[in-house]
Amino acid sequence: MFDGEAKVYVEFHDYALHQSAEIFYVIGRERGALASTNGSLELKIRTSRVFRKVDGRWKQTHHHGSMDDPILLTKYQQFVSTKPGV
């Protein structure tokens, strides 16, 4: 996906932050768009991110995203698995 020609833009919104001394996690939503030579697609993703303090610095250790809409998920999978012009 990251080596493909598609361009993806997302912004994180509608989130909640939960923190302790050595770990924090954020749950929320991402909205955005994917664009390629095959067209464009509006993105709506539920997401969670986990960060851990390592050597005094916060590092993201996990990121998960899910699409609630099965039709959107199918279209997204087609976009990222199809070569340009196919």
N, CA and C atoms as a LAMMPS dump frame, in Angstrom:
ITEM: TIMESTEP
0
ITEM: NUMBER OF ATOMS
258
ITEM: BOX BOUNDS ff ff ff
-5.0000000000000000e+02 5.0000000000000000e+02
-5.0000000000000000e+02 5.0000000000000000e+02
-5.0000000000000000e+02 5.0000000000000000e+02
ITEM: ATOMS id mol type element x y z
1 1 1 N 0.808 -1.185 0
2 1 2 C 0 0 0
3 1 3 C 0.858 1.258 0
4 2 1 N 1.913 1.316 0.822
5 2 2 C 2.721 2.514 0.935
6 2 3 C 3.641 2.719 -0.264
7 3 1 N 3.864 1.678 -1.05
8 3 2 C 4.691 1.805 -2.244
9 3 3 C 3.862 2.126 -3.479
10 4 1 N 2.557 2.139 -3.348
11 4 2 C 1.681 2.372 -4.488
12 4 3 C 1.639 3.822 -4.893
13 5 1 N 0.922 4.066 -5.984
14 5 2 C 0.843 5.426 -6.492
15 5 3 C -0.325 6.209 -5.902
16 6 1 N -1.177 5.562 -5.128
17 6 2 C -2.314 6.245 -4.512
18 6 3 C -1.834 7.244 -3.455
19 7 1 N -2.515 8.359 -3.385
20 7 2 C -2.245 9.389 -2.378
21 7 3 C -3.37 9.342 -1.349
22 8 1 N -2.997 9.3 -0.08
23 8 2 C -3.982 9.199 0.995
24 8 3 C -3.797 10.376 1.946
25 9 1 N -4.909 11.014 2.305
26 9 2 C -4.915 12.078 3.296
27 9 3 C -5.963 11.713 4.346
28 10 1 N -5.584 11.725 5.609
29 10 2 C -6.558 11.506 6.684
30 10 3 C -6.298 12.49 7.817
31 11 1 N -7.36 12.813 8.529
32 11 2 C -7.226 13.613 9.742
33 11 3 C -7.934 12.867 10.87
34 12 1 N -7.323 12.918 12.029
35 12 2 C -7.82 12.244 13.222
36 12 3 C -8.788 13.189 13.93
37 13 1 N -9.988 12.709 14.264
38 13 2 C -10.967 13.572 14.936
39 13 3 C -11.85 12.724 15.842
40 14 1 N -12.696 13.387 16.604
41 14 2 C -13.654 12.719 17.486
42 14 3 C -12.967 11.614 18.293
43 15 1 N -11.996 12.003 19.094
44 15 2 C -11.169 11.025 19.794
45 15 3 C -11.201 11.203 21.309
46 16 1 N -10.781 10.156 21.991
47 16 2 C -10.634 10.173 23.449
48 16 3 C -9.232 9.669 23.776
49 17 1 N -8.597 10.321 24.74
50 17 2 C -7.224 10.006 25.151
51 17 3 C -7.258 9.381 26.539
52 18 1 N -6.516 8.28 26.702
53 18 2 C -6.41 7.588 27.985
54 18 3 C -4.925 7.417 28.279
55 19 1 N -4.462 7.868 29.463
56 19 2 C -3.028 7.901 29.731
57 19 3 C -2.696 7.419 31.135
58 20 1 N -1.544 6.745 31.223
59 20 2 C -0.911 6.435 32.505
60 20 3 C 0.532 6.905 32.4
61 21 1 N 1.379 6.541 33.347
62 21 2 C 2.754 7.051 33.369
63 21 3 C 3.582 6.585 32.161
64 22 1 N 3.413 5.349 31.729
65 22 2 C 4.291 4.781 30.695
66 22 3 C 3.588 4.443 29.384
67 23 1 N 2.275 4.616 29.338
68 23 2 C 1.541 4.26 28.124
69 23 3 C 0.339 5.188 27.979
70 24 1 N -0.034 5.478 26.731
71 24 2 C -1.324 6.11 26.494
72 24 3 C -1.898 5.567 25.204
73 25 1 N -3.205 5.604 25.115
74 25 2 C -3.85 5.181 23.889
75 25 3 C -4.962 6.158 23.545
76 26 1 N -5.231 6.228 22.253
77 26 2 C -6.219 7.152 21.732
78 26 3 C -7.16 6.354 20.835
79 27 1 N -8.446 6.527 21.041
80 27 2 C -9.428 5.904 20.166
81 27 3 C -10.239 7.01 19.518
82 28 1 N -10.549 6.844 18.248
83 28 2 C -11.297 7.879 17.562
84 28 3 C -11.6 7.506 16.132
85 29 1 N -11.701 8.521 15.312
86 29 2 C -12.054 8.331 13.907
87 29 3 C -11.091 9.1 13.012
88 30 1 N -10.906 8.571 11.818
89 30 2 C -10.147 9.252 10.775
90 30 3 C -11.104 9.491 9.614
91 31 1 N -10.988 10.658 9.013
92 31 2 C -11.738 10.958 7.799
93 31 3 C -10.744 11.503 6.797
94 32 1 N -11.026 11.277 5.542
95 32 2 C -10.091 11.772 4.538
96 32 3 C -10.441 11.265 3.16
97 33 1 N -9.407 11.152 2.335
98 33 2 C -9.622 10.77 0.947
99 33 3 C -8.429 9.996 0.412
100 34 1 N -8.707 9.154 -0.551
101 34 2 C -7.69 8.415 -1.289
102 34 3 C -7.865 8.797 -2.754
103 35 1 N -6.783 9.101 -3.439
104 35 2 C -6.861 9.464 -4.855
105 35 3 C -5.795 8.708 -5.627
106 36 1 N -6.173 8.208 -6.793
107 36 2 C -5.233 7.515 -7.677
108 36 3 C -5.709 7.68 -9.113
109 37 1 N -4.992 7.096 -10.024
110 37 2 C -5.42 7.156 -11.426
111 37 3 C -6.72 6.375 -11.632
112 38 1 N -7.069 5.513 -10.683
113 38 2 C -8.325 4.757 -10.754
114 38 3 C -9.521 5.562 -10.256
115 39 1 N -9.285 6.758 -9.698
116 39 2 C -10.369 7.578 -9.178
117 39 3 C -10.083 8.032 -7.76
118 40 1 N -11.142 8.392 -7.048
119 40 2 C -10.974 8.846 -5.664
120 40 3 C -12.034 8.192 -4.784
121 41 1 N -11.768 8.237 -3.489
122 41 2 C -12.639 7.572 -2.534
123 41 3 C -12.592 8.334 -1.218
124 42 1 N -13.756 8.63 -0.649
125 42 2 C -13.826 9.252 0.67
126 42 3 C -13.612 8.167 1.721
127 43 1 N -12.779 8.468 2.72
128 43 2 C -12.451 7.485 3.751
129 43 3 C -13.1 7.85 5.084
130 44 1 N -13.62 6.833 5.779
131 44 2 C -14.167 6.968 7.131
132 44 3 C -13.702 5.735 7.895
133 45 1 N -12.827 5.934 8.895
134 45 2 C -12.157 4.82 9.564
135 45 3 C -12.23 4.996 11.079
136 46 1 N -12.604 3.936 11.803
137 46 2 C -12.452 3.908 13.264
138 46 3 C -11.008 3.517 13.534
139 47 1 N -10.376 4.146 14.502
140 47 2 C -8.955 3.868 14.707
141 47 3 C -8.571 3.891 16.18
142 48 1 N -7.531 3.138 16.472
143 48 2 C -6.927 3.182 17.807
144 48 3 C -5.415 3.241 17.626
145 49 1 N -4.78 3.96 18.511
146 49 2 C -3.326 4.115 18.486
147 49 3 C -2.807 3.952 19.903
148 50 1 N -1.721 3.2 20.047
149 50 2 C -1.117 2.967 21.355
150 50 3 C 0.308 3.516 21.327
151 51 1 N 0.656 4.282 22.357
152 51 2 C 1.981 4.873 22.489
153 51 3 C 2.594 4.406 23.801
154 52 1 N 3.907 4.204 23.793
155 52 2 C 4.633 3.768 24.981
156 52 3 C 5.843 4.673 25.175
157 53 1 N 6.148 4.987 26.413
158 53 2 C 7.318 5.811 26.697
159 53 3 C 8.551 4.923 26.696
160 54 1 N 9.49 5.231 25.811
161 54 2 C 10.742 4.482 25.673
162 54 3 C 11.883 5.484 25.775
163 55 1 N 12.754 5.295 26.752
164 55 2 C 13.887 6.207 26.956
165 55 3 C 13.433 7.665 27.052
166 56 1 N 12.3 7.871 27.745
167 56 2 C 11.814 9.218 27.977
168 56 3 C 11.048 9.846 26.825
169 57 1 N 10.847 9.093 25.726
170 57 2 C 10.14 9.634 24.56
171 57 3 C 8.953 8.743 24.217
172 58 1 N 7.863 9.362 23.779
173 58 2 C 6.689 8.612 23.374
174 58 3 C 6.88 8.048 21.972
175 59 1 N 6.606 6.759 21.82
176 59 2 C 6.724 6.085 20.52
177 59 3 C 5.431 5.332 20.246
178 60 1 N 4.936 5.473 19.023
179 60 2 C 3.731 4.729 18.651
180 60 3 C 4.103 3.265 18.485
181 61 1 N 3.395 2.388 19.199
182 61 2 C 3.698 0.957 19.134
183 61 3 C 2.618 0.165 18.413
184 62 1 N 1.462 0.786 18.206
185 62 2 C 0.374 0.071 17.53
186 62 3 C -0.594 1.076 16.925
187 63 1 N -1.093 0.742 15.74
188 63 2 C -2.133 1.534 15.088
189 63 3 C -3.059 0.559 14.393
190 64 1 N -4.355 0.7 14.647
191 64 2 C -5.336 -0.174 14.006
192 64 3 C -6.469 0.681 13.464
193 65 1 N -6.919 0.361 12.275
194 65 2 C -8.057 1.044 11.69
195 65 3 C -9.059 0.046 11.134
196 66 1 N -10.331 0.363 11.27
197 66 2 C -11.411 -0.485 10.753
198 66 3 C -12.445 0.38 10.062
199 67 1 N -12.998 -0.153 8.986
200 67 2 C -14.076 0.539 8.285
201 67 3 C -15.393 -0.138 8.636
202 68 1 N -16.362 0.648 9.105
203 68 2 C -17.67 0.117 9.475
204 68 3 C -18.501 -0.282 8.256
205 69 1 N -18.292 0.419 7.164
206 69 2 C -19.094 0.217 5.949
207 69 3 C -18.429 -0.847 5.067
208 70 1 N -19.04 -2.024 4.9
209 70 2 C -18.406 -3.09 4.106
210 70 3 C -18.221 -2.719 2.634
211 71 1 N -19.096 -1.876 2.099
212 71 2 C -18.945 -1.455 0.698
213 71 3 C -17.725 -0.551 0.562
214 72 1 N -17.549 0.379 1.503
215 72 2 C -16.367 1.244 1.5
216 72 3 C -15.095 0.413 1.648
217 73 1 N -15.115 -0.577 2.528
218 73 2 C -13.947 -1.441 2.71
219 73 3 C -13.596 -2.17 1.421
220 74 1 N -14.589 -2.706 0.734
221 74 2 C -14.355 -3.413 -0.534
222 74 3 C -13.752 -2.47 -1.573
223 75 1 N -14.305 -1.268 -1.684
224 75 2 C -13.769 -0.286 -2.645
225 75 3 C -12.33 0.074 -2.291
226 76 1 N -12.057 0.289 -0.996
227 76 2 C -10.7 0.613 -0.555
228 76 3 C -9.736 -0.516 -0.909
229 77 1 N -10.123 -1.757 -0.643
230 77 2 C -9.269 -2.903 -0.955
231 77 3 C -8.995 -2.98 -2.448
232 78 1 N -9.981 -2.681 -3.268
233 78 2 C -9.783 -2.684 -4.714
234 78 3 C -8.795 -1.594 -5.13
235 79 1 N -8.9 -0.42 -4.532
236 79 2 C -7.981 0.674 -4.84
237 79 3 C -6.541 0.305 -4.531
238 80 1 N -6.295 -0.246 -3.35
239 80 2 C -4.918 -0.484 -2.94
240 80 3 C -4.347 -1.773 -3.512
241 81 1 N -5.174 -2.634 -4.072
242 81 2 C -4.653 -3.887 -4.627
243 81 3 C -4.606 -3.899 -6.142
244 82 1 N -5.126 -2.857 -6.791
245 82 2 C -5.171 -2.796 -8.236
246 82 3 C -4.041 -1.939 -8.761
247 83 1 N -3.388 -2.43 -9.789
248 83 2 C -2.333 -1.633 -10.424
249 83 3 C -2.975 -0.525 -11.27
250 84 1 N -2.288 0.598 -11.451
251 84 2 C -2.849 1.709 -12.227
252 84 3 C -3.334 1.246 -13.592
253 85 1 N -4.526 1.717 -13.95
254 85 2 C -5.071 1.412 -15.265
255 85 3 C -5.731 0.057 -15.377
256 86 1 N -5.75 -0.724 -14.29
257 86 2 C -6.338 -2.064 -14.349
258 86 3 C -7.786 -1.994 -13.926
